[in-house]
Amino acid sequence: MGWLRRLFSRERLEADLDKELRFHFEYQVADKVRSGIPESEARRLTRIEFGGMEQIKEDCRERRGTMWLESLLQDVHYALRQLRKSPGFTIPSVLTLALGIGATTAIFTLVQQVMLQSLPVNRPDQLWRIGDQPHCCNWAGYSQDSGGELSDWNLFPWEAYKLFRANTTGFQDLAALQAGNMPLAVRHAGSSGPPDTANGQYVSGNFFATLGVPAWRGRLLIDADDQQGASPVAVMSFHAWQEKYGSDPSLVGSAYQINGRAFTIVGVAPAGFVGAKMVDSGMPDIWLPLSTEPLMLGTTARIKNARVDWLDLIGRVRPETNPKALQAQLQSELHGWLASHLADMSPQEKAVWQKQTLRLSPGGAGFSSLRRDYSESLLLLMFTACCVLLVACANIANLLLARGLKNRQQTAVRVALGASRARLVRNALLESTTLSLIGGAASVAVAWAGARLILYLAFHMLERSTWIPVQATPSTLVLLFALGVAVLTGVIFGIAPAWMTSHAEPVQAMRGANREVGGGRHWAQKALVVAQAAVSLVLLSAAAMLGGSLRNLEHQNFGFDPDGRYLVYLNSMLVSKYKQEQLVPLFREIQDRLSAIPGVRGVSSATYAPMAGNQWGHDIRVQGKPEPGPKDDVSADWTRITPGFFDTIGARMQAGRAIHEDDNANARHVAVINQAFARKFFENQNSIGRHFGPAAVRNAGTYEIVGVVQNIHYLTWGFRDPARPMYYIPEAQTVQFDQPDLQSDELWSQNLYNIVIWAPGHRASMLMQVKKALAEVDPNLVIYDVQPYSRVIQGTFDQQNMIASLTWLFGAVGLVLAAVGLYGVTSYGVEQRRSEIGVRMALGADRGSVIAMVLRGAFWQVGIGLGIGIPAAIGAGYLMASQLFGVTPWSPLLLAGATVLLGLAALCAAVMPARRAATIDPMQALRSE
Amino acid sequence: MKKTDDRLDLPQGTLDLLIMRVVALGPIHGYAIAQRIQQISRDALQVQQGSLYPALHRLEYKKLLSSRWKPSETGREAKFYELNSKGRTHLKVETENWTRLTDIVSLILEGTLEGI
């Protein structure tokens, strides 16, 4: 590292060089003196012969090969000195940059993890999944067409998985994992305390081997564990092991009660591996072999049911395999399998089974519903953050330009002394890059805090016990991103000032005329202000649209009244093993206990309540109606409720009666339908007394309709879609179906997962009171959460709220920056035109006309900015249309509002310099030249 | 002083060769190198300080020359350059190349033009 040593011994080298040349000089002088020339003349002659001593030194340094680095260091030193010398410029610039780069980097932190990252497994590029959409959680039937639309297969039954795995040679290994989440209650064997709740996921025995994941502790699952009759084992995720069990090494090999069954935890998965599924709730804590599903679920198990599709498939493809050929082979295997179930198919399924398709897609990123749900929002945020960063860049470019113009004399002197233009440009760029690198370093902290803020706003990570596999801590890639953005912004905002500098005419500048009039040199500054105004307007109008959309979402009519209602999430079946016939009395007792809490006016339970994140659907048949065609959508959602549900939740009956206490096991089977159901299946004709049931047609007489209730919004999405048909059946009635999948649902749905409590004006902690009351019924009941219903609704729109809040934040920052920019340019212009204004005033211009002149200049720029910004804002509105609810992309009111806001900010920014211009004393201004 | 017109322009790279040749005679400082070249060439070549020192520093940087500070004949300390073994080999190779090149060039320039 010769050059490095030379770099550090620079001072000695410099001294040596000087000494060497001086020796030469003196020798030459002495020679001349010896030949008879007087010494002073000899010196003069030698100096002429030598030429520029500094020039020779510079050449020598260049030959040494460290020149570029030395001069770079020199320039960096120079840049740092310049920045230190003017803290009034440096500190605001660094802060602005830290915010701008930090915001962009914060969003990139999430973009990287949600959209760019592969699974932390061996060779993720070799992984392919069967299917191309992330789906949850169960699908029933031999067709995956939905609502009459053709659709690829995404979920598969166990039987098809076995067939694919055995016959598809293109896969080195093919693994299956449960598409949904299995709620677990885990307790150390022999312990009697309350169990820990956990999320479970059934996986095939070769799941870890297929992904190529090694064990962190103990061993992972193998095929031998996934056999009927194998002793039940489970693997824990590193996250759960660390968070819930304090990384206790004795956990591996220990016996545990999982949902009351004896399991052995055989190992812990490696740190960083969170499974093959990226979801925002229900990341797996524990992996169980598929073969333990019947043990856990008994009669409601899905593994042996060929009609239930509940598995995601992911495989490692052999290196030479052609994915297209593999897809074709799988498709024909699917058809072969479907053909073997012809006897079991409904007429509709028989009509379409040959048209069923599947698609192979790259599986390196696993099954990410995060990617599906958040990509669009993240890109939108990335775009807004970039806009803010651009506005920030423009501001700093403006400040640099103003500084460059102010330092023109200094620059001129440097040019006159021989500094090359290239060196000056490099100096200027280096100064801006140094500035942006300091800003970039500071931005890492902003990025970390920003990413945490986003995660908090979007997922309430700090208040919920669930976690999502996304972290705020910046990775190496994120740090590189920040570095790249910093350098890029440094160049972007440095380029105009550098260009200006390089065109400094020394003579002109040294003449020292400050006689600048309007227009002239700072057109670049004005262009930047115009751009800032335009970008700010786009940000403000986007924020206004998103804010309006969020307000519309939260205050729409959901078909029930969330005021004074609470939602309880519970699981009664995890630990206690109630028999089917014990469930109805259990919930009666639960409701009685809860009703005794002071202030409670109503309690009712349901399989799932509105907006609790669940949806059960069936295809139905109406008695007396012809068999529907294969393309007809005859699906309806359904849930079980206890009597009084509609009163408790605040929904109104439209016709007939609600479900009451007499709808019990001894009475005929009844159902209440919603308006959408009545409209779709009975064209709003009298539906009371009619009969229907889940497909097939032999069940059409199952339920008698006794009432119609208003539409209640159940889903947490699709707020723009028309209301879905829905029916409600009483908890106390059980039907015997001969189809196993219907019967499984029938039994399963009697475990009620939600309780709605109506307690207007209740003040005390509902959670504690509910927990106490339920513990009196059965200490083994698992209560996940109790939330006010308004919070449940708010939580549904967390993502929209996060986007709207951040866009407002960005819009506000952009507006402030633009105002600061306008202020800077205007006051700089006033400063430059002091003498001109002085002359004008001396010639009779009054203060009012001076103020008007300055304001006119400022508003011209803002006006042009608006001219560009308004069409851009409308365009942005159309781009965002898919994110908006009840807000049109082209909304004159919102645009006018944003324009007024921008105008006010501009007025504030321009008035101060204008007033200063008006107070210029003509005499002083003219004298100061 | 000679007029600039009479001075010969050195082809690229020859100054290095001349310097190395002079340095090969024994440790020598920069001023003496310039003097020696001027003497040997009978004043036909005058090496300017502006070319001499960058060349010396380049050769030193390429590790063909080594240097040492020691008292000169006037008693003042001067930087003496020496040819090291790498420089010696380099000089030998370059001298051969130069001789071959000049032979070929003169062969062409002095030959008859009949063959064309």
Interface residues (C-beta under 8 A of the other chain):
Chain A: D16 K19 E20 L21 F23 H24 E26 Y27 Q28 A30 E49 F50 G51 Q55 I56 D59 C60 E62 R63 R64 G65
Chain B: H29 G30 Y31 Q48 Q49 G50 Y53 P54 A55 H57 R58 Y61 W69 S72 T74 R76 E77 A78 K79
